[in-house]
Amino acid sequence: MISATKIRSCLAACVLAAFGATGALADKATIPSESPFAAAEVADGAIVVDIAKMKYETPELHVKVGDTVTWINREAMPHNVHFVAGVLGEAALKGPMMKKEQAYSLTFTEVGTYDYHCTPHPFMRGKVVVE
């Protein structure tokens, strides 16, 4: 049986993680979903960066404030989107690892240039320019 202390500790960790992630990004970006989702759920007309052949297919993307960018992994190798500390906020934002045909999105809320890379494949680099 799980003790009440363990449950409270787990709940507190979850709350801190949630507030820490959104608080660090509050001024520059928001995360519609913390977890990857099926690529089939991406709306028609969405702003998409495909990940294939060990690269971000659109290495530099120009968007407007309020636009949501969705990355879709098109290959079997897992990938993510990682913004180092200071890019979107004080803390780093390391998106979840996406398996084949999974997606992850961010909505950019402030003008700026946001460089990112794939954590396990740091030679994979991209940039979102918000105008």
Solvent accessible surface area in square Angstrom, and as a share of the most:
residue,aa,sasa,rsa
1,M,242,1.08
2,I,117,0.59
3,S,54,0.35
4,A,60,0.46
5,T,85,0.50
6,K,129,0.55
7,I,97,0.49
8,R,149,0.54
9,S,64,0.42
10,C,83,0.50
11,L,113,0.56
12,A,52,0.40
13,A,58,0.45
14,C,85,0.51
15,V,67,0.38
16,L,130,0.65
17,A,68,0.53
18,A,53,0.41
19,F,145,0.60
20,G,44,0.42
21,A,32,0.25
22,T,68,0.40
23,G,50,0.48
24,A,28,0.22
25,L,3,0.01
26,A,65,0.50
27,D,106,0.55
28,K,54,0.23
29,A,0,0.00
30,T,65,0.38
31,I,24,0.12
32,P,83,0.52
33,S,42,0.27
34,E,98,0.44
35,S,66,0.43
36,P,35,0.22
37,F,48,0.20
38,A,45,0.35
39,A,12,0.10
40,A,101,0.79
41,E,120,0.54
42,V,28,0.16
43,A,73,0.57
44,D,149,0.77
45,G,82,0.79
46,A,40,0.31
47,I,52,0.26
48,V,49,0.28
49,V,0,0.00
50,D,45,0.23
51,I,0,0.00
52,A,20,0.16
53,K,166,0.70
54,M,63,0.28
55,K,103,0.44
56,Y,5,0.02
57,E,77,0.35
58,T,47,0.27
59,P,83,0.52
60,E,83,0.37
61,L,27,0.13
62,H,98,0.44
63,V,7,0.04
64,K,143,0.60
65,V,73,0.42
66,G,46,0.44
67,D,40,0.21
68,T,52,0.30
69,V,0,0.00
70,T,7,0.04
71,W,0,0.00
72,I,4,0.02
73,N,0,0.00
74,R,93,0.34
75,E,32,0.14
76,A,86,0.67
77,M,93,0.42
78,P,57,0.36
79,H,0,0.00
80,N,1,0.00
81,V,1,0.00
82,H,28,0.12
83,F,1,0.00
84,V,74,0.43
85,A,64,0.49
86,G,54,0.52
87,V,30,0.17
88,L,2,0.01
89,G,15,0.14
90,E,165,0.74
91,A,50,0.39
92,A,52,0.41
93,L,17,0.08
94,K,123,0.52
95,G,4,0.03
96,P,37,0.23
97,M,81,0.36
98,M,0,0.00
99,K,137,0.58
100,K,113,0.48
101,E,70,0.31
102,Q,50,0.22
103,A,0,0.00
104,Y,4,0.01
105,S,7,0.04
106,L,0,0.00
107,T,23,0.14
108,F,0,0.00
109,T,54,0.31
110,E,66,0.29
111,V,95,0.55
112,G,24,0.23
113,T,75,0.43
114,Y,5,0.02
115,D,72,0.37
116,Y,4,0.01
117,H,26,0.12
118,C,0,0.00
119,T,50,0.29
120,P,67,0.42
121,H,22,0.10
122,P,72,0.45
123,F,135,0.56
124,M,3,0.01
125,R,152,0.56
126,G,7,0.07
127,K,64,0.27
128,V,0,0.00
129,V,23,0.13
130,V,2,0.01
131,E,110,0.50
